[in-house]
Amino acid sequence: DYAFQYTAAAYTDVTTAVANDTEEDLTLSSVFTTPASDRLYVGASWEFQGLHAKLLDELNAAASVLTVKYWAPAGWTALADVVDATAVAGATLAKTGRVTWTVPETWERRVLAGTGDEYYWVELSVSAALTTSTKASQVLPIRSPDGLRRIAGYLACHHVLNGLAAGA
């Protein structure tokens, strides 16, 4: 639903760049200019189990580790089981791939950067500067299958209750 880069103590809306199909329109090396403080935030109205990063020609070759955090009751909390399939030889964002994790039970919605509504957010950071001109075409949330199971459960309950009501 939303994506923001946080660079130089300011939020910039990059939702269109991460979601559209324009090739290499999000310059990740600019998002993470100062690795100690710069962040990329991706938010959705539903819990998600990862991100798909579509990278084409402008890839990172610099050694760097991606850290993913989520919003918990105690604030930004690192996810412990992140699998970064965009990494090659210690360089994150070096190829198209998925960054996945187990959906945390304590994930909470929050308002970020004046969105007005609450979303589930992840915060991405890197340990070192990326290769100049590292670009992404898309960075999209991967919908959690748990949400689909909940919907199926609600539909099953609805049918059971309607059947019981009809029998009465």
N, C-alpha and C positions, 0 to 999 in steps of 0.2 A: 504493500500500500504506500509506503514511504521509504525514502533513503536520504540521509543527510551526511555530508562530510563535515567534520569539525576540524578546521585548520585555522591557526592564528587566532584562537579563542572566539571563533565565529562559526555559526552553522550556515551551510549552504545547501539548499534543496537540490539533490541530484536524482530525484525520483525518475524523471524522464530518461536520463542517461542510463540508469541501471535496468530499466524495464523495456525500452523500445528495442527495435531490431536494427538500429543504426550501428554500423560496425565501428568498434574502437572509439567510442565517444566519451568514455569516462577515463580520464588520465589518472590512474592509481598512484603513479609516482608523485603527482601533485597533491592527491588526497593525503598521502603519508609523507609529506615533505620533512616534518620533524617527528620521527617515530616515537619519541618520548611522550608527545602530547597530542598528535593528530589521530583522528579516529574516523571510521566509516560506520554509520548506524543504519541498520535495515530493520524496518518494522512491518508487521502484518496484523490484521485483525484476528488472526487465528494462530495457534501455536504451530511452529514449524520445526522440522528436524534437521535442517541444514540449508545450505545455499548452493546454487549452481552458478559457477563463474564461467562465462564464455569469453575466452581469450583467444585471439587469433595470431597476429604477427608480432605485436609489440609486447614481448614477454619479459618477465623478470629473470635475471641471471645472478643477481646478488644474493648471497647467503642471508636468509631472513626467516624468522619463524612467525607464523600467524597465531594470534591469541584471540579467542572468542569468549565474550562475556555475555551474560543475560541479566535482566533486572530481577532481583530477588528482594525479599523483605529487608535484608541488610544492605541493599544497594547493588552495584555492579559486582557480579560474582563470576569467576572464571569457570568455564565448562571443563570438566576433567577428562572427558572421553572424546575429544575432537579428533576426527580423522580428516586430514588435509590431503585430498587427492589432486590438488593443484600443485603440490610440491615436487620438485625434481632436484635431486642431489643437494638437499638442504636449502633450496630456494623456493619459497612460497610464491604462488601466483605465476608459476613458470609454464603452466599449460592449462587448457580447459579441463574443468573437473568439478567435483563436488566437495564441499566442506560439510561434514555431517557430525551429528552428536545425538545423544539420547535426550529426549525432551525432559527438562527438569520439572520435578513436581512442585517446586516453589516459584516457578516463573510467574511473575505478576505483570499486569498491564500498567502502562504509565503514559503520561503526556510528555512528549519530547519536542523541543524546538518550536513550540507554539502550534502544534498540529491541531489542538483543540479537542481531540478525542484520544482515548487511551488505546495503545497498541502493545503487542508483544515485540520487544526490541532485542536485538543483539548488537554488541559493540565489537568491531573488528579493529585490531591494531597489529603492527608489525614490529619486530625487534630491531630492524635496521632498515635504512633507506633502500628503496627498490631501484632497479636499473632505470635510468632516465627514460621517460616516454613509455613506461609500462602502462598498457591500456586494456580496458575491458569493454566488451560489447554489451554484456548483461551480467547482473548479479541478482539472481532471483531466489526467493524462498522456496524450499521444498516442503510441500504440505505434509504434515504428520499423518500417518495412517491411523493413529489413535483417534483423531477427530472423526474419521470416517466410521470407525467402529462405534463411537458414541452415537452417531446419527442412526446407524443401523439398529443399535440397541433401543433408541427412542422410537423408531418406527415399529420394531417388534412389539414393544410395550403398547404402543397405540393400537396395533391390530389385536393384541390379546384383550385389551380393555374394551375395545369396540365389540369384539366377539362375545365377551362376558355380558356386556350391557344388552346386546341383541338377544342373548339367551334368556335374560331375566325378563 
